[in-house]
Amino acid sequence: MTETTIEIGPFECTNGGRIENALQRVTTYGDPRSPAVLVPHALTGSSRITDWWGDLVGTGKTIDPARYYIIGINALGSCYGSSGPSTDADFPYVTVRDIVAAQSRALDALGVSQLELVIGASLGGMQALQWAIDFPQRVRKAVMVGSHDHQSAMGIALNAIQRDAVALDPQKGIRIARKIAMLSYKSDDLFRERHGRRADRKAVHRFDIEGYLEHQGNIFERRMHPQSYVALTEAMDSFDVRGAEPVDTSPELLFIGIGSDWLFLPRDVRAAAERFASRGYRSTYREIESAHGHDAFLAEPEKLAVLLSQSHSSA
Amino acid sequence: MTETTIEIGPFECTNGGRIENALQRVTTYGDPRSPAVLVPHALTGSSRITDWWGDLVGTGKTIDPARYYIIGINALGSCYGSSGPSTDADFPYVTVRDIVAAQSRALDALGVSQLELVIGASLGGMQALQWAIDFPQRVRKAVMVGSHDHQSAMGIALNAIQRDAVALDPQKGIRIARKIAMLSYKSDDLFRERHGRRADRKAVHRFDIEGYLEHQGNIFERRMHPQSYVALTEAMDSFDVRGAEPVDTSPELLFIGIGSDWLFLPRDVRAAAERFASRGYRSTYREIESAHGHDAFLAEPEKLAVLLSQSHSSA
């Protein structure tokens, strides 16, 4: 594992903002001479892929540094080493397109021109798809997990309320934001099975589910900068490539829906795959059955690994 | 329409609290000599049934004061004329069972011993079911709409986060609470159709759905006491009659699920109907098809009216 911070210089955002000296935090695994794989993270991740996707990426795993040069990169706006509101008080509004453009310049600096694969889930999947659209000559294949081609009205609503909570009180509000987010990442069935109506084990709250959410809020408050959270949820909400005119349809696309996901509905993931197929892309839809909801991309790596192996052997 | 505030005297709560001189705000419609119908309200309603269920209750409607003596009653803990945190600074923790027990004493004072029908939706449905369980000799029929026999883990989670927001700031927090609640009352399909990714019409926010939620927060802040909201969400969360031992199964039960309701899943409503049937009740399940989600009980009165008319004519 190699960690580095790359200065990509002045960066102009699509909506008119400017970052004077944009930084991109990058973590790489494996030999730079191997085929390159880019793994953008979801809303709260970092460039250290193995911290959050260690069951899928790592020695002996589906995406193995023995075979690939694997690149993790912290999204513009986040608080894990790249430029964002935590480093830059007047950080501008950024979109998924901006995040990907900044990454492309970091990859230029790394000397990586071709990507065998870009794979991400949720906001990471949005980045993977944007890569295929904006840099078709650099991407052989893009895989989007629990993610599709636009942020839905319900998704915007969930994020907007979370931003309200942060605006009310950055520290206490981000705890509330995380709790709301956790509901959207899980499923009714999972909560029923795991928590049901059981009493809080610490007897601080009435119910176990309340203690669970409190615990999630506690962890999150310590690890996420509130304004980075606002910036990245806004980037998510900005995402809509349904109207993208295909210039070059050479990247292969694989969309993976999650059965119980109510943040990125599997029917929407399927519709996105079909939309891109109708534009001339080799675009495929697969689905994971899981009770975990959106979080299945973290909670069920083995199911994801099976799909990726099938897809890879057929590629 | 007649409005009255009934003093029911000292009231002992199931969890040990006490209200010195409990008040029950009551609104009645029709002739006291007609068969009586009780219509408990949902989380934020009042005793003025026609203010919120005027398409179902009123002259010429399914529940007609020309035919019935119709009683609306403000739940204990609410802020529309009954005792609650807005009138009593040390108002105790109350359950749905307490709310119903207080109502039974108000009905005693009104001279109403028998109810032809108790009908309610959401928290109102919980009260209707509790009436059938606790006062089986007084209830001929109970109808529960978008409601079943327990608050789910997801329901508790949604309410707990809303209470967090109110605890952070009563006025601004209740706006956030209402926004969260609105998501749980509506459906992804409805938001998609009504708001999609359209721009905010007032250009204050980026998206229309954000402006809509802001508007809902504004209205709600003016009409709901934050601590009443906390008290009634706690009462909802307390509700679980799955283990109730039937003493008298004479009340007829009708459970009505709503197809797109993700707060009270139709499969749970059906399961509750079946659970009560297996205990010896005449218990029936019907379902409304609607894209409105939980709010269909307000948004689709004509579909509800059809089911109630069918049910009534067969009774």
HADDOCK unambig.tbl for C-alpha pairs under 7 A between the chains (distance, minus, plus):
assign (segid A and resid 152 and name CA) (segid B and resid 196 and name CA) 6.71 0.50 0.50
assign (segid A and resid 152 and name CA) (segid B and resid 197 and name CA) 6.96 0.50 0.50
assign (segid A and resid 153 and name CA) (segid B and resid 191 and name CA) 5.80 0.50 0.50
assign (segid A and resid 153 and name CA) (segid B and resid 192 and name CA) 5.63 0.50 0.50
assign (segid A and resid 153 and name CA) (segid B and resid 195 and name CA) 6.51 0.50 0.50
assign (segid A and resid 153 and name CA) (segid B and resid 196 and name CA) 4.97 0.50 0.50
assign (segid A and resid 153 and name CA) (segid B and resid 197 and name CA) 5.93 0.50 0.50
assign (segid A and resid 153 and name CA) (segid B and resid 209 and name CA) 6.55 0.50 0.50
assign (segid A and resid 154 and name CA) (segid B and resid 188 and name CA) 5.81 0.50 0.50
assign (segid A and resid 154 and name CA) (segid B and resid 191 and name CA) 6.43 0.50 0.50
assign (segid A and resid 157 and name CA) (segid B and resid 209 and name CA) 6.28 0.50 0.50
assign (segid A and resid 157 and name CA) (segid B and resid 210 and name CA) 6.31 0.50 0.50
assign (segid A and resid 160 and name CA) (segid B and resid 210 and name CA) 6.53 0.50 0.50
assign (segid A and resid 161 and name CA) (segid B and resid 176 and name CA) 6.58 0.50 0.50
assign (segid A and resid 161 and name CA) (segid B and resid 179 and name CA) 6.87 0.50 0.50
assign (segid A and resid 176 and name CA) (segid B and resid 161 and name CA) 6.57 0.50 0.50
assign (segid A and resid 179 and name CA) (segid B and resid 161 and name CA) 6.86 0.50 0.50
assign (segid A and resid 188 and name CA) (segid B and resid 154 and name CA) 5.82 0.50 0.50
assign (segid A and resid 191 and name CA) (segid B and resid 153 and name CA) 5.80 0.50 0.50
assign (segid A and resid 191 and name CA) (segid B and resid 154 and name CA) 6.45 0.50 0.50
assign (segid A and resid 192 and name CA) (segid B and resid 153 and name CA) 5.64 0.50 0.50
assign (segid A and resid 195 and name CA) (segid B and resid 153 and name CA) 6.53 0.50 0.50
assign (segid A and resid 196 and name CA) (segid B and resid 152 and name CA) 6.70 0.50 0.50
assign (segid A and resid 196 and name CA) (segid B and resid 153 and name CA) 4.97 0.50 0.50
assign (segid A and resid 197 and name CA) (segid B and resid 152 and name CA) 6.95 0.50 0.50
assign (segid A and resid 197 and name CA) (segid B and resid 153 and name CA) 5.94 0.50 0.50
assign (segid A and resid 209 and name CA) (segid B and resid 153 and name CA) 6.56 0.50 0.50
assign (segid A and resid 209 and name CA) (segid B and resid 157 and name CA) 6.27 0.50 0.50
assign (segid A and resid 210 and name CA) (segid B and resid 157 and name CA) 6.31 0.50 0.50
assign (segid A and resid 210 and name CA) (segid B and resid 160 and name CA) 6.54 0.50 0.50
